[in-house]
Amino acid sequence: MTDDRAGDNEGRQDQAWPGAVRWELGAVSGHVSEMLWQCDALRAGKLYQRSVFGTRAEAEEFAVRMRESETDLMFNVEAIKASAVWN
């Protein structure tokens, strides 16, 4: 079976509407340092969740709060270059 409308889309390209894509970067979006802090949550040795923070204090505070509620997860906080997250 053929679609008679197939030629209707010829020459057109799919495009996203301006403003349709939102990047939720939280507090990190205003961070201008070359270093960020990454907090990895590991379950059974596998990455479960990765969060990025602007300061070490924020990352450590997050890890402490999560350790209280998610006792089966291990948390690792480390410094990373901002260029590793975005250019």
N, C-alpha and C positions, 0 to 999 in steps of 0.2 A: 504494500500500500504506500502511496506517495502522499506527501503533504503539499498541497498547492500553495500554502503560505510560506514555503521554505525560501522563496526568493524575496519575501518581504523584508527580511533582516539583512540582506546582502549589503555590504559596505558599512554596516553599523558595528560598533564595538561596545561591549559591556563596560560601563564606567560606574564608579561609586559616586553618589551624590556628595558634593562638598559638605563637610561637617558630619557625614554619616558614620565615620570611623572615629571612635574616641579612645585615646590611650589613657588608662587610669594608672598613673605612676605614683599617686599618693604624695607623701611628703618629699619623696626623692625628686619629684619634678622641679622643685625650686633649688635643689642642691647643685652647687657649682664647683665643688672640689673635684680633683682628679681621682680621688679614692672614694669608694663606697664600701658598705659592709653588707656581706651576704650571710644570711642565716639559713642553713640547710637543715631540714627535719628528715631524719632517716628512720625507717622502720625495717627491721630485719636486714640491715645493711644496704637497703635500696633507698634512693631518693624518693621521699614522699611529697615534700613541698619545699620550694625555695622562695625566700623573701629577701628584698633588698632595702637597705636603710641608709640614711644619710650620715649617721654617726654610729660609732661603736656602742655608745650608751643606749641608743634606741634598739639596736640589734640584741644587746645583752638583756635588756628589759623584756623584750619580746620573748626571748628564749626562756627566761625565768618564769614568766606567766604561762607559757605553753607547757613547760615541764610539770607545772602543778596540775594542769588539766589533762595532758596527754602523757601519762606515765610510761607508755610503751614506746615512745619516740626518743631518739637521741638527737641532740642539737649541736651543730657545729657553726661557730661564728668566725668568719675570716674576712680580711680586707681584699678587695678586688679593684682593678682599674675601671673607671667609669666607661672607658672605651670598649671594655669587654661586654658592656650591657647595650650601649648605643654609641653611634658615631656623631 
